[in-house]
């Protein structure tokens, strides 16, 4: 069947030459069909925007919010085949739009019914042709003829009355498109869903920001990666429902829009797909090097004295620390944009002292402005607060002391917001980074109005605008001199370009949430946003029954810290397991509603284990910083679900609790209370080493691994080169290479990246790259470029396994 299909398809393409010569396109290919318009607009040889609608002007408009790229039809040609289909092709993609006005027997059909049956049904249920659904089938293959996706139908139905009312009078439609879903196709990405899914096939994704979603906050980023070698970016910011794999179909349906618009990115591998996403929506900038170290937080350190005391103790214990967090509830009144002087008597002195220790600061600034606060009247009078259709600022039913969100979709409000942050926190006090919490916005905008339009139509875009208000302000006022780091709770297409780190929101501190968080993070990074982390060991404490006991004897005795853990007797064990996993998250940050939350807070048994893994995080900084630079170059994540690196191994399609951290490490966290062993699947196509024992293992097998409480199951791919730094130096310091581990069994290559760690100089080429190359046949490691170490190789390089 495959031979017949591909042979038939190429015969069809051969017919192109019979119907006319190929014509180069300088503008989108636009097809007019009986009151509807189809536009095919290339952005690169492997990127095509498909737009369909009943209003030509809407179809011809530029893409929606989040996109930066410009269209380019270079290398694309249009022809028509013998059957009347339009063929649009490049060196990477072939697109065929079925002819208009196909005969009835060429259209999709239900099984036949007799005339009387049809007559009876028409009386009760109506009848006739569905005039909102169109059969403009569109098929995209790669250059070799492999089908990437096949759109069967698209639709533009009238908005439901309640949606039309919420859309503030704008004319819109409920839009949808359906695609084939072959049985062997798997799907990843689409932002953050916290229900434990890895492969999204056979799931319905409610693609909108929902703080109260089952399992934890859902975040919508409508970009999906397929195992068949393409990515699909859905260009609609309203609430979108995506059903994947049901009845052999994928359905994308958005609540309101004026066209169907989506991008298809073809790729020979997933990194090529991410390069396409990067081209469309923007780069993922390098973060300040300190941010790749360890960020200490809790909800909340309420005073300047506490922040300094915690940092001092890290230094006294000779434990590395990079960032201290000043969390929310720091103002005299929500919206005053100040620090309560009773608790923060001299913030400038605090930051100076922290900086002297090599510790940066992350300050939480909420977007809420309560009535009676310093700026409320001005913001309300200018219409700079998110408001209802009648112009009343919307507090969303929360206490008046919280107040409505500022509307940073308004460029004037966004500029004002940044300038106040700059002049009230950054310049006078020296704060380094900003935590922009509540960025959904946290008040449901469904019945509200933004400056750009109704909250219904633009439901998901606020995080893009809100993070941009600060990022763009930083870049305007500080130029290339200082890098931006913004911690944000929600995301949208393109938000990765705003110096952002996203986190899994206010999840519960349970073993179940630990298990669900791993695939949640893997799908989030698979969405093309590499920087994601969790509140290590959860944010909300569950209410433990008075007679609570762990399912198994806790592996950490917490009896010496009952004042911290209460009767949650296995919480120190949970914290340790989560912390071990945190070392291999893109950003490592402890946070949560606990009286104490430092590495010494969970008992004498826990502290040395936590110290071991904290130091491991810093040892790995040269490696982590280098793979982060690779993410800047390609847009691809370095917390990588296994499908990305092992596409030819069908066994990895739905493994939710293993992943690659950069090219070398396979991470397999422990997520069961009391567990001291687990099964780990080692992907086929390469050999592996147990990081702790150096045991050499073949891929394509499942192994049982010992995992006592101080051991995170961790493997290294053969052919890997892993540069390591000191275990206690601050991340601000230029990273000295203490050792380089080589794992033989295949040729290897690693590019070691170094720069000043603070500025955007790397954008202008101010950095060095050392290429480390391992020749497995000769068992030699060579350097190319600036020398990474000056000592003899014999004192730095170790080849694992005694080679």
C-alpha positions in Angstrom: 0.0 0.0 0.0 2.8 2.4 0.8 4.4 1.7 -2.5 1.2 2.3 -4.3 0.5 5.5 -2.4 3.9 7.0 -3.0 4.0 5.8 -6.6 0.6 7.3 -7.2 1.6 10.6 -5.5 4.8 11.0 -7.6 2.9 10.1 -10.7 0.5 12.9 -9.8 3.4 15.3 -9.4 4.8 14.1 -12.7 1.5 15.3 -14.2 2.5 18.8 -13.1 4.8 19.1 -16.0 1.9 18.3 -18.3 -0.2 21.2 -17.1 2.3 24.1 -17.3 5.7 25.3 -16.2 6.4 26.1 -12.6 6.1 29.7 -11.6 8.1 31.4 -8.8 6.1 33.2 -6.2 6.9 36.5 -4.7 3.6 36.8 -2.8 1.4 34.3 -1.0 -0.3 31.9 -3.3 -4.0 32.9 -3.0 -6.8 30.7 -4.2 -10.4 32.1 -4.6 -13.2 29.5 -4.3 -16.9 30.3 -4.3 -16.8 33.0 -1.6 -13.8 31.7 0.3 -10.1 32.4 0.2 -7.1 30.1 0.7 -3.7 31.6 1.2 -0.4 29.6 1.3 2.4 31.9 2.6 5.9 30.6 2.9 8.4 31.8 5.6 11.2 29.4 4.7 11.6 26.3 2.5 10.3 24.3 5.5 7.8 26.7 6.9 4.4 27.5 5.5 1.5 29.5 6.8 -2.0 28.2 5.8 -4.9 30.7 6.1 -8.5 30.1 5.1 -11.6 32.2 5.5 -14.8 33.6 4.0 -13.5 37.2 4.2 -10.5 37.8 1.9 -9.3 40.8 3.9 -9.1 38.8 7.1 -7.2 36.0 5.3 -4.7 38.4 3.9 -3.9 40.0 7.3 -0.6 39.3 8.9 -0.3 36.6 11.6 -1.6 37.3 15.1 0.4 38.2 18.2 3.6 36.3 19.0 5.1 36.1 15.5 8.2 38.1 14.4 9.3 36.5 11.1 8.7 37.9 7.6 7.3 35.9 4.8 9.7 34.7 2.1 8.7 32.8 -1.0 12.2 32.3 -2.2 12.5 28.8 -3.7 8.8 28.1 -3.8 6.9 27.4 -7.1 3.3 26.9 -8.0 1.9 24.6 -10.6 -1.3 22.7 -11.2 -1.6 19.0 -11.7 -3.6 17.1 -14.3 -6.5 16.6 -11.9 -6.8 20.3 -11.2 -5.1 20.4 -7.8 -2.8 23.3 -6.9 0.8 22.2 -6.1 3.0 24.5 -4.1 6.5 23.2 -3.4 10.0 24.0 -2.2 13.1 21.9 -1.6 11.6 20.8 1.7 7.8 20.6 1.3 5.2 19.8 -1.3 1.7 21.1 -0.7 -1.4 20.0 -2.6 -4.7 21.7 -2.4 -7.5 19.5 -3.8 -9.4 21.0 -6.7 -12.5 23.0 -6.1 -16.0 21.7 -6.9 -15.1 18.0 -6.6 -17.7 15.6 -7.7 -19.9 14.2 -4.8 -18.2 10.8 -5.1 -14.8 12.4 -4.5 -15.9 14.0 -1.2 -16.1 12.4 2.3 -19.3 10.6 2.7 -21.3 8.8 5.4 -22.7 5.4 4.8 -25.9 5.5 2.7 -29.4 5.9 4.2 -32.6 5.3 2.4 -34.8 8.2 1.2 -37.5 7.7 3.9 -34.9 7.7 6.7 -33.4 10.9 5.3 -36.9 12.4 5.1 -37.7 11.6 8.7 -34.4 12.8 10.1 -34.7 16.1 8.2 -38.1 16.8 9.8 -36.7 16.5 13.3 -33.1 17.4 13.0 -32.9 19.6 9.9 -31.0 18.7 6.9 -29.2 20.0 3.9 -25.6 20.8 3.4 -23.5 22.2 6.3 -22.7 25.6 4.9 -20.1 26.3 7.6 -17.7 23.4 6.8 -15.6 23.3 3.7 -13.9 20.4 2.0 -10.7 22.1 0.8 -8.5 19.2 1.5 -4.8 20.1 1.9 -1.9 17.6 2.0 1.7 18.4 2.9 4.5 16.0 2.3 8.3 16.3 2.7 10.5 16.3 -0.3 10.8 12.5 -0.3 7.0 12.1 -0.5 6.3 11.2 3.1 3.0 12.6 4.3 3.4 15.0 7.1 -0.2 16.1 7.6 -3.5 16.0 5.7 -6.1 18.6 6.5 -9.6 17.2 5.5 -12.0 20.1 6.4 -12.1 23.5 7.9 -15.1 25.5 9.2 -16.3 28.9 10.2 -19.5 28.6 12.2 -21.4 31.5 13.8 -20.3 32.4 17.3 -22.6 31.2 20.1 -24.6 34.2 21.4 -22.8 34.4 24.7 -19.4 34.5 22.9 -20.6 37.2 20.5 -21.8 39.3 23.4 -18.4 38.9 25.2 -16.6 39.7 22.1 -17.7 43.3 22.4 -19.6 43.6 19.2 -16.8 42.4 16.9 -18.0 40.0 14.2 -16.4 36.6 14.6 -16.8 32.9 14.0 -16.1 29.7 15.8 -13.3 28.3 13.7 -11.9 24.8 13.3 -9.9 22.4 11.2 -9.6 18.6 11.1 -6.6 16.6 10.2 -5.8 12.9 9.7 -4.3 11.2 12.7 -2.4 8.0 11.6 -2.2 5.3 14.2 1.6 5.6 14.5 1.6 9.4 15.1 2.4 10.8 18.5 2.1 14.4 19.7 4.0 16.6 22.2 4.0 20.2 23.4 0.9 22.5 23.7 2.1 24.3 26.8 1.5 22.9 30.3 -0.9 20.2 31.2 -0.4 18.7 34.6 -2.4 15.5 34.5 0.6 13.2 33.9 0.4 12.9 30.1 3.5 12.5 27.9 2.2 11.5 24.5 -0.8 13.7 24.0 -2.5 11.3 21.6 -5.9 10.2 22.8 -6.3 13.3 24.9 -8.4 16.5 24.7 -6.3 19.6 25.4 -8.1 22.6 26.8 -5.6 25.1 25.5 -6.2 28.1 27.7 -4.7 29.5 30.9 -6.5 27.9 33.8 -5.1 28.3 37.3 -7.6 25.8 38.7 -7.1 23.0 36.1 -7.0 19.4 37.3 -3.5 18.6 38.7 -2.2 22.2 38.5 -2.3 25.3 36.3 -2.8 24.7 32.6 -0.9 27.1 30.3 -1.7 27.4 26.6 1.0 27.7 24.0 -0.6 26.4 20.8 2.5 24.7 19.3 2.5 21.0 18.8 5.3 18.7 17.6 4.5 15.5 15.8 6.6 12.3 15.7 6.1 12.3 11.9 8.5 15.2 11.5 6.6 18.5 11.7 5.3 21.1 14.1 2.0 22.9 13.9 1.6 26.4 15.3 -2.1 27.4 15.7 -2.5 31.1 15.1 -5.4 31.9 17.4 -5.2 33.3 21.0 -8.8 32.5 22.1 -9.8 29.5 24.0 -8.8 26.5 21.8 -9.8 22.8 22.2 -7.5 20.2 20.6 -8.6 16.6 20.3 -5.8 14.3 19.2 -6.2 10.9 17.7 -10.0 10.3 18.3 -11.6 8.4 15.5 -8.5 8.8 13.4 -8.7 12.6 13.4 -7.2 15.6 15.0 -9.5 18.5 15.6 -8.4 22.1 16.4 -11.3 24.4 17.4 -11.1 28.0 18.7 -13.8 29.9 20.4 -13.6 33.0 18.2 -11.7 34.2 15.2 -12.1 35.6 11.7 -10.1 33.0 9.8 -8.4 29.7 10.2 -4.6 30.3 10.4 -1.8 27.9 11.2 1.8 27.3 10.4 3.4 24.0 9.5 7.2 23.5 10.1 8.8 20.5 8.5 12.0 19.0 10.0 14.3 16.1 9.3 14.7 16.1 13.1 13.0 17.9 16.0 15.7 20.5 16.4 15.0 21.6 12.8 11.4 22.1 13.8 12.5 24.2 16.8 14.7 26.2 14.5 11.6 27.0 12.5 9.7 27.9 15.7 12.6 30.2 16.7 12.5 31.9 13.3 8.7 32.5 13.6 8.5 33.6 17.2 11.9 34.7 18.4 15.1 33.5 20.1 15.5 32.1 23.6 18.1 34.5 25.1 20.8 33.3 27.4 20.0 34.0 31.0 22.5 35.6 33.4 25.0 32.8 34.3 24.1 33.1 38.0 20.5 32.0 37.2 21.8 28.6 36.1 23.1 28.0 39.7 20.7 27.7 42.6 17.8 30.0 43.5 16.6 30.0 47.1 13.1 31.1 48.0 10.2 30.4 50.2 6.7 31.9 50.5 7.7 34.2 52.0 10.9 35.7 53.5 9.0 38.7 54.9 12.0 40.8 56.1 15.3 42.0 54.9 16.9 40.4 58.0 15.6 37.0 57.1 16.9 37.2 53.5 20.4 38.2 54.7 20.4 35.5 57.4 19.7 32.8 54.9 22.4 33.9 52.5 24.9 34.2 55.4 24.2 30.7 56.5 24.8 29.3 53.0 28.2 31.0 53.0 29.0 29.9 56.5 28.2 26.3 55.5 30.3 26.7 52.3 27.3 25.9 50.2 26.9 27.5 46.8 24.0 30.0 46.3 23.3 32.3 43.3 20.0 34.1 43.8 17.8 35.1 46.8 14.1 35.8 46.3 12.0 38.6 47.8 8.5 37.2 47.2 5.2 38.9 47.2 3.4 40.8 50.0 6.4 43.1 50.2 4.5 46.4 49.5 2.8 48.7 52.0 -0.3 48.3 49.9 -0.9 46.2 46.8 -0.1 48.5 43.8 2.0 51.1 45.7 5.1 49.6 44.0 7.2 50.1 47.1 8.8 48.0 49.9 7.3 48.2 53.4 10.1 50.1 55.3 9.1 48.4 58.5 10.3 45.1 57.1 12.8 46.4 54.4 14.5 49.3 56.1 17.5 49.5 53.6 17.0 47.4 50.5 20.0 49.0 48.8 22.3 47.9 51.6 20.7 44.4 51.4 21.5 44.0 47.7 25.0 45.4 48.1 25.7 42.9 50.8 24.3 40.0 48.8 26.2 41.1 45.7 29.4 41.1 47.8 28.7 37.4 48.4 28.1 36.8 44.7 24.3 36.4 45.3 21.8 38.2 43.0 18.2 39.1 43.9 14.9 38.2 42.3 12.0 40.6 43.3 8.3 39.8 43.0 6.2 42.6 41.5 2.5 41.8 41.1 0.4 43.4 38.3 -2.5 44.2 40.7 -3.5 47.7 41.8 -5.9 47.9 44.6 -8.4 50.7 45.0 -6.9 53.5 47.1 -3.3 52.6 46.3 -0.9 55.2 45.0 -1.6 54.8 41.3 -5.1 53.3 41.2 -7.0 56.5 40.3 -4.6 57.5 37.6 -4.6 54.0 36.0 -8.4 53.8 36.2 -8.9 57.2 34.6 -6.6 56.4 31.7 -8.3 53.0 31.1 -5.0 51.2 31.9 -6.6 48.5 34.1 -8.2 45.4 32.7 -11.9 46.3 32.8 -15.4 45.0 32.0 -17.3 46.0 28.8 -18.8 48.9 30.7 -15.4 50.3 31.6 -15.3 49.2 35.3 -11.9 47.8 36.4 -12.3 44.1 37.1 -11.2 42.7 40.4 -12.5 39.3 39.5 -14.3 38.7 42.8 -11.1 38.8 44.8 -10.8 41.0 47.9 -10.6 44.7 47.1 -7.1 44.7 48.8 -5.8 42.8 45.7 -7.3 44.9 42.9 -7.4 44.5 39.1 -4.5 43.8 36.7 -2.8 46.5 34.8 -3.5 46.2 31.0 0.0 45.8 29.6 -1.4 45.1 26.1 -1.7 48.9 26.1 1.8 50.2 25.1 1.5 53.4 27.2 0.5 51.3 30.3 3.3 48.9 29.6 5.9 51.6 29.3 4.7 53.3 32.5 4.7 49.9 34.4 8.4 49.3 33.4 9.5 52.9 34.2 8.0 52.7 37.7 9.7 49.3 38.3 13.0 50.8 37.0 12.8 53.9 39.1 11.4 52.4 42.3 13.3 49.0 42.5 16.1 48.6 40.0 17.9 52.0 40.1 17.6 52.9 43.8 17.9 49.5 45.3 19.9 47.4 42.8 17.5 44.5 42.4 18.7 42.2 39.6 15.7 40.2 38.3 11.9 40.4 38.4 9.3 37.8 39.2 6.2 38.7 37.3 3.6 36.6 39.0 -0.1 36.4 38.1 0.6 36.7 34.4 -2.4 34.7 33.0 -3.8 37.3 34.0 -4.9 35.7 37.2 -8.4 37.4 36.9 -10.3 35.5 34.2 -10.5 37.9 31.2 -13.3 36.1 29.5 -15.8 39.0 30.0 -13.2 41.7 30.1 -11.7 44.1 27.6 -8.0 44.6 26.9 -6.6 47.6 24.9 -6.1 45.2 22.0 -9.7 43.9 22.1 -12.0 41.6 24.0 -10.7 39.1 26.6 -12.6 36.4 24.8 -10.8 37.0 21.5 -7.4 37.5 23.1 -7.8 35.2 26.1 -4.2 33.7 26.1 -1.9 36.6 25.0 -1.5 38.6 28.3 1.7 36.7 29.3 3.4 37.7 26.1 2.6 41.4 26.6 3.3 41.5 30.3 6.7 39.9 30.1 7.6 42.1 27.1 6.8 45.2 29.0 9.8 44.5 31.4 12.1 42.8 28.9 11.8 45.6 26.3 12.2 48.2 29.0 15.4 46.6 30.2 16.8 46.5 26.7 15.8 50.1 26.0 17.3 51.5 29.1 20.3 49.2 29.8 21.1 48.2 26.2 23.4 45.2 26.1 24.9 45.7 29.5 22.7 43.5 31.6 20.8 40.3 30.8 17.1 40.0 31.7 15.6 37.2 33.8 11.9 37.2 34.4 10.1 34.5 36.3 6.6 34.1 34.9 3.6 31.9 35.7 2.1 31.7 32.2 3.2 31.8 28.6 2.2 32.2 25.0 3.7 32.0 21.6 6.9 34.1 21.5 7.1 34.7 25.2 10.5 32.8 25.3 12.1 35.9 23.6 11.5 38.0 26.7 14.2 36.6 29.0 11.7 34.4 30.7 11.7 31.4 32.9 8.3 29.8 33.4 7.3 27.6 36.3 4.6 25.0 37.0 2.6 27.4 39.3 1.2 26.7 42.7 1.2 22.9 42.8 0.7 20.7 45.8 3.6 19.2 47.7 2.7 15.5 47.1 4.3 12.5 45.6 1.6 12.4 43.0 2.4 15.9 41.9 6.1 15.0 41.7 5.2 12.2 39.3 2.9 14.4 37.2 5.3 17.3 37.1 7.9 15.5 35.0 5.8 15.0 31.8 4.3 18.4 32.4 7.7 20.0 32.2 8.8 17.8 29.2 5.8 18.9 27.2 6.3 22.5 28.1 9.9 22.5 26.9 8.8 20.5 23.9 6.6 23.6 23.1 9.7 25.5 22.2 10.1 27.3 25.5 13.3 25.8 27.0 13.2 27.5 30.5 10.8 25.8 32.9 11.1 24.8 36.5 9.1 23.8 39.5 8.8 24.9 43.1 11.0 22.2 44.4 8.9 19.9 46.5 5.7 21.8 45.7 4.1 25.0 46.8 0.9 24.2 48.7 1.1 22.0 51.7 -1.7 19.4 51.7 -3.7 19.2 54.9 -2.4 16.0 56.4 -4.9 14.0 58.5 -4.1 13.9 62.2 -3.5 10.1 62.0 -1.4 10.4 58.8 1.4 7.9 58.2 3.5 7.4 55.1 2.7 4.3 52.9 6.2 3.1 53.6 8.8 3.8 56.3 10.3 7.1 55.3 13.8 6.9 53.9 14.7 10.2 55.8 14.1 10.5 59.5 12.5 13.9 60.0 11.9 13.6 63.7 14.5 16.4 64.4 12.6 18.9 62.2 8.9 18.4 63.3 8.7 22.1 63.7 9.1 22.4 59.9 7.2 19.3 58.6 4.5 18.8 61.2 3.1 15.3 60.8 4.0 15.0 57.1 6.6 12.5 58.1 7.8 11.6 54.6 8.1 15.2 53.5 11.9 15.3 54.0 12.1 12.3 51.7 9.9 14.0 49.1 12.0 17.1 49.3 15.2 15.2 48.8 13.8 13.3 45.8 12.4 16.5 44.2 15.7 18.3 44.9 17.7 15.6 43.2 15.5 16.0 40.1 15.8 19.8 40.4 19.5 19.6 39.6 18.5 18.5 36.1 15.8 21.1 35.5 16.8 24.0 33.3 16.6 26.4 36.3 16.9 25.1 39.9 14.7 26.9 42.4 13.3 25.9 45.8 10.1 27.5 46.9 6.9 26.8 48.9 4.7 27.6 51.8 6.8 26.3 54.6 8.3 27.8 57.8 11.8 26.9 56.6 12.9 25.8 53.2 16.7 25.7 53.1 18.9 22.7 52.5 19.5 22.4 56.3 15.8 22.6 57.1 14.8 18.9 56.6 16.9 17.2 59.1 20.4 15.9 59.7 19.9 12.9 57.4 18.7 15.1 54.5 21.2 17.9 54.7 24.3 16.0 53.4 22.3 14.5 50.5 21.0 18.0 49.5 24.4 19.5 49.8 25.8 16.7 47.5 23.3 17.5 44.8 23.6 21.3 45.3 27.3 21.0 44.6 26.6 18.7 41.6 24.5 21.5 40.1 27.5 23.8 40.3 30.0 21.1 39.0 27.8 20.8 35.9 27.6 24.6 35.2 30.1 24.5 32.3 28.0 21.8 30.7 24.7 23.4 31.5 25.7 26.8 30.3 27.0 25.4 27.1 23.9 23.5 26.3 21.9 26.6 27.1 23.8 28.5 24.5 22.9 25.7 22.1 19.2 26.5 22.9 19.9 30.1 22.1 21.3 29.0 18.7 18.6 26.6 17.7 15.5 27.2 19.9 15.6 23.6 20.9 15.3 22.7 24.7 18.0 21.0 26.7 15.4 19.4 29.0 14.5 16.9 26.2 11.8 14.3 26.1 13.2 11.1 24.7 11.3 11.3 21.4 13.6 14.2 20.3 16.8 12.3 20.4 15.6 8.7 19.6 13.0 9.1 16.9 13.6 5.6 15.6 13.0 3.9 18.9 9.2 3.3 19.2 9.6 2.4 22.9 10.3 6.0 23.9 7.1 7.5 22.4 5.3 7.6 25.8 7.8 7.4 28.6 6.7 10.1 31.0 9.5 9.9 33.7 12.8 9.8 31.8 14.4 12.5 29.6 17.7 13.8 28.3 19.4 16.8 30.0 21.5 18.1 27.1 23.1 15.5 24.8 24.8 13.5 27.5 22.6 12.7 30.5 19.6 10.5 30.8 17.7 11.4 34.0 15.2 9.0 35.6 13.8 10.5 38.8 12.4 8.5 41.7 8.7 9.4 42.2 7.5 6.8 44.6 7.7 7.1 48.3 9.9 4.5 49.9 11.3 3.3 46.6 15.0 2.3 46.5 14.9 0.8 43.0 13.3 1.5 39.7 13.2 0.3 36.1 14.9 2.5 33.5 14.6 2.1 29.8 17.9 2.8 27.9 17.0 4.0 24.4 18.3 1.9 21.5 21.0 3.1 19.1 23.8 3.8 21.5 25.5 2.4 24.6 25.1 3.9 28.1 27.1 4.3 31.4 25.7 4.4 34.9 26.9 7.8 36.1 27.5 6.6 39.7 29.1 3.2 39.0 30.5 3.7 35.5 28.8 0.4 34.5 28.8 0.0 30.7 25.3 -1.0 29.3 23.8 -1.6 25.9 20.9 0.5 24.7 17.5 -0.9 23.8 16.9 -2.6 27.1 15.2 -2.0 30.5 17.4 -2.3 33.5 16.7 -2.4 37.2 18.6 0.3 39.0 19.5 0.6 42.7 18.3 4.0 43.9 19.0 4.5 47.6 17.8 7.8 49.0 21.1 9.6 48.0 21.0 8.3 44.4 19.2 9.7 41.5 19.2 7.2 38.6 21.5 8.9 36.0 23.0 7.6 32.9 25.4 9.0 30.3 25.3 8.3 26.6 28.5 6.7 25.1 30.4 9.3 23.1 29.6 12.0 25.6 32.1 14.6 26.7 31.2 16.3 30.0 33.2 19.3 31.3 33.0 19.9 35.0 33.7 22.9 37.2 34.3 23.4 40.9 31.5 22.3 43.2 31.3 25.4 45.3 32.3 28.4 43.2 29.6 31.0 42.6 28.1 30.9 39.1 29.1 34.6 38.6 32.7 33.5 38.5 34.4 32.5 35.2 34.0 28.8 35.2 37.3 27.0 35.6 37.3 23.5 34.1 38.3 21.2 36.9 37.9 17.9 35.0 36.5 16.5 31.7 34.9 13.1 31.7 34.8 11.2 28.4 32.5 8.2 28.0 33.9 6.0 25.2 32.0 3.8 22.8 31.3 6.3 20.0 32.9 9.4 18.6 32.0 12.5 20.5 31.9 16.3 20.2 31.0 19.0 22.7 31.2 22.8 22.2 32.2 24.5 25.5 30.8 28.1 25.6 32.2 30.9 27.7 31.5 34.6 28.0 31.1 37.3 30.6 27.8 35.7 31.9 26.1 39.1 32.4 25.7 41.0 29.2 24.3 40.5 25.7 27.8 40.7 24.3 27.5 37.2 22.9 25.0 38.6 20.4 27.9 40.6 18.9 30.3 37.7 19.0 31.9 38.4 22.4 32.4 34.9 23.6 34.6 31.9 23.1 33.8 28.3 22.0 36.2 25.4 22.5 35.4 22.4 20.4 36.1 19.2 22.3 36.4 16.2 20.0 36.7 12.5 21.0 38.0 10.0 18.5 36.9 6.6 19.7 39.1 4.7 17.4 42.3 6.4 18.6 41.0 7.2 22.1 42.2 10.7 21.8 40.5 14.0 22.9 41.4 17.1 21.0 40.6 20.8 21.6 40.0 23.3 18.8 39.7 27.0 19.5 40.6 28.8 22.7 42.2 26.3 25.2 39.7 25.3 27.9 42.4 24.4 30.4 46.1 25.0 30.7 47.1 21.9 32.7 48.3 18.7 31.1 45.4 16.6 29.8 46.5 13.8 32.1 45.5 15.9 35.1 42.1 17.0 33.7 40.7 14.4 31.3 39.4 11.1 32.6 38.2 8.4 30.2 35.6 6.3 31.9 36.0 2.5 31.9 39.8 2.5 32.0 40.4 3.0 28.3 
